[in-house]
Every structure is written in structure tokens, then in C-alpha cells.
Amino acid sequence: DTDETYWEHLWFTLRMSARFLYTTIVIMIHGIFPFLLTRAGSDQIEAIYRIIKTRIPKSRRDAMDSDYHV
């Protein structure tokens, strides 16, 4: 669906996995020490959302956005 070769897809998933791992570590550190990394976790989550959102077909993006309520 993303018009990528196997290697392009693999490289993307490895980079995203590293970003998720980094985000997990940052959030855990912030959980233990709330005064540290006060924006790093949420900044990473927003960045991940922006990256993933560009890879989702428009029809699914619109449905996701309409279902999202804060």
C-alpha cells in the first residue's frame, strides 16, 4: 500500500521502531522524575503521529480524524 520496496519498508520500520523505543525510554524517565523531559515524550508522540498519518490513505485518515475526540 505504501509503494515501497521491501528494503525501503524495512528501513522505515527499523527507524520507527527506534523512535518508539526512544519515546518509551523518555516517558519512563519522565514517569520516575516528573521534572525531567517534560515535553520530550509528547513531542515524540506528535512526531510519530505526523509521520504515520502521511502514510495512511486519505479515506482512512479522514475517518480517523472524525473519530478522534479529546
TIBA-865726 format. One record per atom (N, C-alpha, C): x, y, z; atom name; residue in three letters; residue number from 0. Coordinates in steps of 0.02 Angstrom, whole numbers, padded with zeros to 5 digits. Last residue first. Example, Ala and Ser with C-alpha at 12.3 -4.5 7.8 and 13.67 -1.06 7.14 Angstrom:
<sites>
east / north / up / atome / residu / num
00642 / -00112 / 00354 / N / SER / 1 $
00684 / -00053 / 00357 / CA / SER / 1 $
00645 / 00002 / 00394 / C / SER / 1 $
00660 / -00284 / 00390 / N / ALA / 0 $
00615 / -00225 / 00390 / CA / ALA / 0 $
00660 / -00165 / 00390 / C / ALA / 0 $
</sites>
This chain:
<sites>
east / north / up / atome / residu / num
-00561 / 00731 / 01095 / N / VAL / 69 $
-00523 / 00745 / 01156 / CA / VAL / 69 $
-00569 / 00766 / 01210 / C / VAL / 69 $
-00585 / 00612 / 00970 / N / HIS / 68 $
-00617 / 00662 / 01014 / CA / HIS / 68 $
-00574 / 00669 / 01076 / C / HIS / 68 $
-00583 / 00547 / 00813 / N / TYR / 67 $
-00539 / 00570 / 00867 / CA / TYR / 67 $
-00574 / 00625 / 00907 / C / TYR / 67 $
-00659 / 00519 / 00704 / N / ASP / 66 $
-00670 / 00477 / 00763 / CA / ASP / 66 $
-00631 / 00503 / 00824 / C / ASP / 66 $
-00609 / 00603 / 00609 / N / SER / 65 $
-00678 / 00615 / 00631 / CA / SER / 65 $
-00694 / 00574 / 00693 / C / SER / 65 $
-00481 / 00549 / 00591 / N / ASP / 64 $
-00488 / 00617 / 00618 / CA / ASP / 64 $
-00559 / 00630 / 00643 / C / ASP / 64 $
-00513 / 00424 / 00536 / N / MET / 63 $
-00477 / 00429 / 00599 / CA / MET / 63 $
-00488 / 00497 / 00631 / C / MET / 63 $
-00573 / 00463 / 00416 / N / ALA / 62 $
-00612 / 00426 / 00464 / CA / ALA / 62 $
-00579 / 00430 / 00533 / C / ALA / 62 $
-00464 / 00525 / 00354 / N / ASP / 61 $
-00524 / 00564 / 00369 / CA / ASP / 61 $
-00567 / 00530 / 00421 / C / ASP / 61 $
-00378 / 00415 / 00342 / N / ARG / 60 $
-00359 / 00473 / 00383 / CA / ARG / 60 $
-00419 / 00513 / 00403 / C / ARG / 60 $
-00448 / 00333 / 00252 / N / ARG / 59 $
-00439 / 00310 / 00321 / CA / ARG / 59 $
-00419 / 00367 / 00367 / C / ARG / 59 $
-00440 / 00416 / 00139 / N / SER / 58 $
-00506 / 00395 / 00164 / CA / SER / 58 $
-00501 / 00370 / 00236 / C / SER / 58 $
-00299 / 00430 / 00117 / N / LYS / 57 $
-00340 / 00487 / 00139 / CA / LYS / 57 $
-00408 / 00465 / 00168 / C / LYS / 57 $
-00193 / 00302 / 00188 / N / PRO / 56 $
-00236 / 00328 / 00134 / CA / PRO / 56 $
-00284 / 00380 / 00160 / C / PRO / 56 $
-00050 / 00346 / 00282 / N / ILE / 55 $
-00117 / 00315 / 00283 / CA / ILE / 55 $
-00158 / 00344 / 00225 / C / ILE / 55 $
00066 / 00417 / 00288 / N / ARG / 54 $
00069 / 00352 / 00255 / CA / ARG / 54 $
00001 / 00317 / 00250 / C / ARG / 54 $
00046 / 00527 / 00366 / N / THR / 53 $
00061 / 00539 / 00295 / CA / THR / 53 $
00061 / 00473 / 00255 / C / THR / 53 $
00031 / 00471 / 00493 / N / LYS / 52 $
-00027 / 00499 / 00459 / CA / LYS / 52 $
-00015 / 00509 / 00385 / C / LYS / 52 $
00161 / 00441 / 00531 / N / ILE / 51 $
00116 / 00386 / 00514 / CA / ILE / 51 $
00056 / 00413 / 00474 / C / ILE / 51 $
00210 / 00572 / 00555 / N / ILE / 50 $
00243 / 00527 / 00507 / CA / ILE / 50 $
00194 / 00473 / 00484 / C / ILE / 50 $
00122 / 00622 / 00654 / N / ARG / 49 $
00129 / 00656 / 00590 / CA / ARG / 49 $
00160 / 00611 / 00537 / C / ARG / 49 $
00146 / 00527 / 00757 / N / TYR / 48 $
00079 / 00534 / 00728 / CA / TYR / 48 $
00083 / 00568 / 00659 / C / TYR / 48 $
00279 / 00554 / 00786 / N / ILE / 47 $
00260 / 00488 / 00761 / CA / ILE / 47 $
00192 / 00492 / 00727 / C / ILE / 47 $
00265 / 00685 / 00835 / N / ALA / 46 $
00305 / 00673 / 00776 / CA / ALA / 46 $
00287 / 00605 / 00744 / C / ALA / 46 $
00187 / 00662 / 00950 / N / GLU / 45 $
00161 / 00704 / 00896 / CA / GLU / 45 $
00199 / 00692 / 00831 / C / GLU / 45 $
00279 / 00585 / 01021 / N / ILE / 44 $
00215 / 00555 / 01002 / CA / ILE / 44 $
00184 / 00595 / 00946 / C / ILE / 44 $
00381 / 00680 / 01041 / N / GLN / 43 $
00394 / 00620 / 01001 / CA / GLN / 43 $
00329 / 00587 / 00978 / C / GLN / 43 $
00314 / 00771 / 01124 / N / ASP / 42 $
00341 / 00793 / 01059 / CA / ASP / 42 $
00354 / 00734 / 01013 / C / ASP / 42 $
00289 / 00691 / 01235 / N / SER / 41 $
00232 / 00713 / 01194 / CA / SER / 41 $
00256 / 00740 / 01126 / C / SER / 41 $
00425 / 00673 / 01277 / N / GLY / 40 $
00381 / 00618 / 01261 / CA / GLY / 40 $
00324 / 00638 / 01216 / C / GLY / 40 $
00474 / 00806 / 01299 / N / ALA / 39 $
00506 / 00760 / 01251 / CA / ALA / 39 $
00460 / 00703 / 01230 / C / ALA / 39 $
00428 / 00887 / 01399 / N / ARG / 38 $
00396 / 00891 / 01333 / CA / ARG / 38 $
00420 / 00838 / 01284 / C / ARG / 38 $
00500 / 00854 / 01514 / N / THR / 37 $
00429 / 00870 / 01520 / CA / THR / 37 $
00393 / 00874 / 01453 / C / THR / 37 $
00623 / 00799 / 01562 / N / LEU / 36 $
00594 / 00781 / 01497 / CA / LEU / 36 $
00519 / 00795 / 01493 / C / LEU / 36 $
00594 / 00804 / 01738 / N / LEU / 35 $
00638 / 00795 / 01681 / CA / LEU / 35 $
00597 / 00779 / 01618 / C / LEU / 35 $
00502 / 00802 / 01837 / N / PHE / 34 $
00531 / 00868 / 01822 / CA / PHE / 34 $
00579 / 00864 / 01763 / C / PHE / 34 $
00469 / 00669 / 01862 / N / PRO / 33 $
00422 / 00712 / 01825 / CA / PRO / 33 $
00450 / 00780 / 01805 / C / PRO / 33 $
00548 / 00533 / 01858 / N / PHE / 32 $
00570 / 00601 / 01876 / CA / PHE / 32 $
00528 / 00652 / 01837 / C / PHE / 32 $
00469 / 00428 / 01815 / N / ILE / 31 $
00506 / 00422 / 01878 / CA / ILE / 31 $
00527 / 00490 / 01904 / C / ILE / 31 $
00414 / 00476 / 01697 / N / GLY / 30 $
00370 / 00448 / 01748 / CA / GLY / 30 $
00404 / 00444 / 01816 / C / GLY / 30 $
00528 / 00510 / 01625 / N / HIS / 29 $
00484 / 00564 / 01648 / CA / HIS / 29 $
00436 / 00539 / 01703 / C / HIS / 29 $
00574 / 00381 / 01598 / N / ILE / 28 $
00615 / 00426 / 01639 / CA / ILE / 28 $
00572 / 00483 / 01667 / C / ILE / 28 $
00467 / 00337 / 01518 / N / MET / 27 $
00482 / 00303 / 01581 / CA / MET / 27 $
00524 / 00347 / 01627 / C / MET / 27 $
00477 / 00424 / 01410 / N / ILE / 26 $
00417 / 00425 / 01451 / CA / ILE / 26 $
00429 / 00391 / 01518 / C / ILE / 26 $
00604 / 00386 / 01359 / N / VAL / 25 $
00592 / 00455 / 01382 / CA / VAL / 25 $
00532 / 00458 / 01428 / C / VAL / 25 $
00577 / 00253 / 01323 / N / ILE / 24 $
00628 / 00268 / 01374 / CA / ILE / 24 $
00617 / 00338 / 01403 / C / ILE / 24 $
00480 / 00272 / 01222 / N / THR / 23 $
00466 / 00232 / 01282 / CA / THR / 23 $
00513 / 00248 / 01338 / C / THR / 23 $
00554 / 00344 / 01128 / N / THR / 22 $
00496 / 00375 / 01161 / CA / THR / 22 $
00478 / 00338 / 01225 / C / THR / 22 $
00648 / 00247 / 01090 / N / TYR / 21 $
00671 / 00309 / 01120 / CA / TYR / 21 $
00614 / 00342 / 01159 / C / TYR / 21 $
00557 / 00155 / 01032 / N / LEU / 20 $
00599 / 00136 / 01089 / CA / LEU / 20 $
00623 / 00198 / 01127 / C / LEU / 20 $
00506 / 00231 / 00926 / N / PHE / 19 $
00461 / 00206 / 00979 / CA / PHE / 19 $
00501 / 00188 / 01041 / C / PHE / 19 $
00624 / 00248 / 00852 / N / ARG / 18 $
00589 / 00307 / 00879 / CA / ARG / 18 $
00541 / 00287 / 00935 / C / ARG / 18 $
00651 / 00117 / 00817 / N / ALA / 17 $
00700 / 00153 / 00858 / CA / ALA / 17 $
00666 / 00215 / 00890 / C / ALA / 17 $
00539 / 00093 / 00737 / N / SER / 16 $
00550 / 00054 / 00798 / CA / SER / 16 $
00598 / 00089 / 00845 / C / SER / 16 $
00565 / 00182 / 00632 / N / MET / 15 $
00508 / 00194 / 00676 / CA / MET / 15 $
00514 / 00154 / 00741 / C / MET / 15 $
00680 / 00120 / 00577 / N / ARG / 14 $
00684 / 00189 / 00604 / CA / ARG / 14 $
00626 / 00204 / 00651 / C / ARG / 14 $
00623 / -00002 / 00539 / N / LEU / 13 $
00679 / 00000 / 00588 / CA / LEU / 13 $
00685 / 00069 / 00619 / C / LEU / 13 $
00529 / 00039 / 00446 / N / THR / 12 $
00506 / 00007 / 00508 / CA / THR / 12 $
00561 / 00005 / 00561 / C / THR / 12 $
00613 / 00093 / 00345 / N / PHE / 11 $
00563 / 00135 / 00379 / CA / PHE / 11 $
00543 / 00103 / 00446 / C / PHE / 11 $
00684 / -00023 / 00308 / N / TRP / 10 $
00720 / 00034 / 00335 / CA / TRP / 10 $
00672 / 00080 / 00374 / C / TRP / 10 $
00576 / -00100 / 00256 / N / LEU / 9 $
00615 / -00124 / 00313 / CA / LEU / 9 $
00651 / -00066 / 00347 / C / LEU / 9 $
00538 / -00020 / 00148 / N / HIS / 8 $
00491 / -00033 / 00202 / CA / HIS / 8 $
00528 / -00056 / 00265 / C / HIS / 8 $
00654 / -00028 / 00071 / N / GLU / 7 $
00630 / 00037 / 00094 / CA / GLU / 7 $
00582 / 00029 / 00153 / C / GLU / 7 $
00656 / -00166 / 00048 / N / TRP / 6 $
00710 / -00135 / 00086 / CA / TRP / 6 $
00691 / -00066 / 00111 / C / TRP / 6 $
00539 / -00187 / -00029 / N / TYR / 5 $
00549 / -00222 / 00034 / CA / TYR / 5 $
00600 / -00186 / 00077 / C / TYR / 5 $
00485 / -00027 / -00090 / N / THR / 4 $
00516 / -00092 / -00098 / CA / THR / 4 $
00521 / -00124 / -00029 / C / THR / 4 $
00324 / 00049 / -00080 / N / GLU / 3 $
00393 / 00044 / -00060 / CA / GLU / 3 $
00420 / -00024 / -00078 / C / GLU / 3 $
00187 / 00085 / -00084 / N / ASP / 2 $
00229 / 00089 / -00144 / CA / ASP / 2 $
00303 / 00091 / -00127 / C / ASP / 2 $
00105 / 00059 / 00021 / N / THR / 1 $
00146 / 00119 / 00026 / CA / THR / 1 $
00192 / 00129 / -00034 / C / THR / 1 $
00040 / -00061 / 00000 / N / ASP / 0 $
00000 / 00000 / 00000 / CA / ASP / 0 $
00042 / 00064 / 00000 / C / ASP / 0 $
</sites>
